[in-house]
Amino acid sequence: MQGQVFKIHSDFYYVKSKDNEVFECKLREVLKKQKQKVLTGDFVNVVNQNVINAVLPRKNVLLRPSVANIDLAVVVSSLLEPKLDFIQLNRYLTFLKYHKIDTMLCFNKEDLLCKSEFKKQANEIIRIYKPLGYKIIFTSAKEKYGLEDLKNEITNKTIVLCGLSGVGKSSVINALSPDFKLRTSTVSPQSGRGRHTTRHCEILDFKDYKIIDTPGFSNLKFDFILPKDLSILFDDIYTFAKECKFSDCLHIEGEEYSDGCAVLNNLNKINPQRYQSYIEFLKEAHDYKYRITYGSVKQEETKKQTHGLDKVKINRIKRKKGRNTQKQIMKNLHEIIEDENEY
């Protein structure tokens, strides 16, 4: 039998078949030994109604949040409470572009702003992100604004909601279907951040679409990409970067090539928040490059073969110490011999 994993909890995988039957399954031991990771959204093969013995090929995969087989990612941000964070938004967008996931932007909590403030924020958002090709919708889960626009974009799709805690992902789902009654929480007045209410990824079945509800997270870092490859993930920067005459230029002010850099010469055409995000992510990419260049340690074999027999191999550091000791002994012997010859 084949089905889709719609929830994972405490080492149990909950699989729904095409007939909407639900099975509580464990992972076959051989898959555990192979370190096969099963994600929410995976299509799997189930035997004996309770054992997953194979994971079917994936359309795509995200590891933050851990989901697979997505048609669309909807990045949910709040216009207020918590305050809209453009750098964090760019972090999500860059990460999703790296994974080649189609993305849409949803700005929630429209009801918290007066008309003039909302218009100002909306115009800025549209000015930055519409030229990049993103579909943008504005919603209020509380007042149920914009929900029809959202439904039109996600019909017949499996989507994943991404965003910080407190932006209203669960509230949007409750507004689309109150039957789910997902737990929600207010923003912490001390930190100005949302509180975690969603604890795991779960596929929620609607009549015409599926939504994967995910926990909010903020510690996503670009510690998996080299600095030279980062600009490709920023369309507005790469437009000029690909025309840069310096092949190894990273487009940073004050660097060696800054006078002739095509990006720096066109900074007035790039949104400052976008460029600031690029510079911040570039620092993380530099840390990654340094770590893989200087931080890796080769793991040594503990055994070696001599004349067809397995023998314990002496640790490299111990071998070095042994050689140094021998050199010091020989040096001391030479000094003693020279001293005796003098006499």
N, C-alpha and C positions, 0 to 999 in steps of 0.2 A: 504494500500500500504506500502511496505517496501523499504527502501533505506539506503544510507550511508551518514552521515554528512561529507561533504568535506571542509567546512569552517564555522567559527563562527565569527560574527561581530556585535557589538552593539546590543546584545540580539536577533539577528536574526540567525537562524540556516539554512544553505543552504544544502539541501539534494538532492542527485542524485539517481534516480531510476535505476533499471536494464536496462531500455530502454534509459538511459542517459538523461532523463528529469530532469530539475532542479526546485526545489520548495523552495521558501523562507518561512520559518516556524517560529512559536513561540512555546514556551513550554507550555503545558497544565498547568493550575493553580494548579491542585492537585499534579503534579510532583514538582512544585516550593515549595509547602508547605511541601512535603516530602524531600525537599532539594536534589532532584535527579540531579546529575551533568552530563551534556551531553558533550562529548568530540569529538574533530575531530577524525574521524575513527569509531565512534559508528554506529552500525546498529540500525535503529529506525523504529517504526511503525508510519505512518502519516495518519491522517484522514482529510477529507475536503480539501486536498491538501495544507494545511497551518498550521496544528497543530500536534505537536509530542505528542503522548499520551502514548508511551512506549519505553523504551530502551531495546534492545534485549541483551541476555547474551554475555559477552565479552570473547574473547580469552585471552587477557591480557590487562594491562593498565599501562601507565606511567603518573605521575603527573608533572614531569619536563623533557621535555615539556609535555603538557597535550594532550595526544593522546591515542588511543585504537586500539586493533586488528592489531598488527604489526607482520609481519613475520621476519623482520630483522632490527636491528639498525646499521647504518653505522656512526661511529664516525669519523668526518672529522677534521684533524689537518693540520696546515700549517708548512712546513719545515722552512719558513722564512716569516717575515712580516704578522702576529706577529710570533716571535720566538717560536719554539716548546717547550711547557711546559709539561714535563713528569708528574708532580704531577697533573696538571689539567686533563691530559689524563687519568691517573689512577683513578681520581675522577669519570669521566664518566663511565669507565669500571666497577668499583666497584658498582656504582649505578645501572647499567644495569644488573649486575650479581645478585644483590639483588632482582631485579624484574624478573629474569629468562628469559631475552630477549636475543635471539641469536644475536651476535655482530660481526661486521667486522671493520677493521681499514683502513681508507683511508687517505694517506698523500699527501696533495696537494701542489702546487706551486714548483714543481720540477724544473721548468725553472729558478728559482731565484738562484740556486746554481750551481757552477762550477762542473765539473764531479768528481773531487777528493773529494770535500766537500760533494756532494750528496752520493757518495759511502760510505764515512765514516759514515754519518748519517744513511743511509739505513742499513748498517751492524749492527750498534748499535740497531736500532729498531727491526730488525729481531732476533738478539741475545736475546733481552729481551722478545719479545711478541710471537714469533713463538712457543717456548716450552710451552706457556700457551694455545696453541690451537687456536689462532686467525688467521684468514685469513687476509693477508696484501696486499694492493695494493698501488702503487705510481702513482699520476696523475699530470697533468698540465692542468687546465681548459683553460688557455690561449693558449697553444700550442696543446691542445687536445691529450696529452699523456695519456695512461692508461685507456681511456674511454671504450674500448672494453672489457678489463678485468673487469671493473665495471659492464658493461651490462650483462656479462656472469654470474655474481654472483647474480644479482637482478632480472633476468628474472622470470616472473610469480609470483612475490612477491610484497607485500606492505611494503615498507621500510620507515624508518624515518631517516633523517639526523640530527645528533647532533654535536654540536661543538661551540666553541667561536665565537663571532662576528668577521668578517674579515678573517676567514680561507678559505672562498671561497665556501660555500655551495650553494649559489645562482648562482655563476659562474659555478660550476660543472653542475647544472641543465640547465643553458643556453647553455653550451657546448654540453649536451646530446640532447637538442632540443631548438634551437634559437627562435622557435615560442613563447615560454613563455615570453621572454624578461623581466626577473625579474630584479629589480633594484639592482645595486651593488654599492659598495663604496670602496675607498682606506683606508688603515690603517692610523689612526691619527699619525702625526709625533711627537706630543707632548707626548702622552701617550704610543705610540707603540701598541695600541690596535685597534681592528676593530670597525667601527661604525655600529650601528644597522640599517639594511635596511629592513629586514623582520619583520613585526609587529605582525603577527598572524600565527597560524598553518594552513596549507592548503594542501589538497591532490591534486597533479597534476597528471593527467591521461596521461600515455604514452601508446604506442601500446601494449607492452608486460609486463609492470610493472607500479606500482604506487609509487610516491615519496611524502612523507609528508615533505614539507619545513617548518622549524621551526625557531623562533627567536634565536639568540645566547644568551647564559647566562653563568655566571661564579660564581654566589653566591650559588651554590649547596652545602649543608652542611649535614653531617651525624648526624643530630639532631633527629633521629628517631630510633636509634639502640643502644643496650646496648654494652658496651666495650667488654664483654666476647664473643659476637657473631661476632665481626668484622673480626677476622682472617679467618673465614670460607669463606669470600668473596675474599680472596687473596690465590689463589691456591698454589703459590710458597711459601707462609708462612705457610699455613695450612698443607702442606706436612710434615713439621717438628712439627708444633704446636700440631697435633693429637698424636704425639709420646712423647710430653712433660709429664713428670711424675707428674707435679703439675697441678691439675685440675683447679685451679683459677689463673694460671699464665697468665699475659698479654704480656709477652715477651718483656719487656722494660729493657734496660741496667741500672744497678744500683738499680733495685728493689730487693725485699726480696729473690726471687727465681732465680736471674740472674745467679748464679754460676752453677746451674744444669738445666737451661732452654734449651730445644732441639733446639729452634729457634736461640737463641743467640750463641749456640755452632756451628751453621751452617750458620752464617751470611755471610761467604765468598761464599756461594752458592746462596745467594739472592741478586738481583740487588739493589744497595744502594738507587736508586730513588724509587724503590718499597717499601723498608723498611721505607724510609723517609715519603712516602705517608701514609703508615699504621700508623706511629706515629702521623702524623698530624690529620688524621681522628679519631684516638683514643681520642685525646683531645676533639674533638667535641662530640664524644660519651659519654665521661665523663661528659661534660656539660649537656647533655641530661639526664643522670642518676641522676645527682645532682638535676636537675630541677624537675623530676618526684618524687624524694625521699623527697625533702625538700620544693619544691616550690608550691606544690598543696595545694589549700585551699578548704575545703569542703563547698559546697554551702548549706546554711541552708534553711529549709522550713520556710515560713513566717506565716503559720497557723498551728494550732493544734486542735485536737478534744477533747472536754471534755463533757462527758455525751451526746454524740451524736451531740453536737453543735460545729460549727467552731468558734474558737477564735484566735485573733491575738497572735502570738508567739513572745515573747520578744527576741531580738537579743542576741546571746551568749555573746558578749562583754559587752553589757549593763547588762546582768544577772550577769556576773562576777564582774562588777563595783558595782552592787547592793549588792552582797554578801560581797564584801570587805568593803563597807560602813557599813553594818550591823555588821560585825566583829569589825570594829573600834569603832562603837557606844557601843557594848557590852564591849569591852576592857576599854573604857573610864568610863563606868558605874562601872565596877569592881574596877578600880583605885579610883574612888570617894568613893565607899563603904569602901574600905580598909583604905583610908585616914580618913573617919569618924570614923571607929572602933578604929583607933589609938588614936583619941581624946576621 
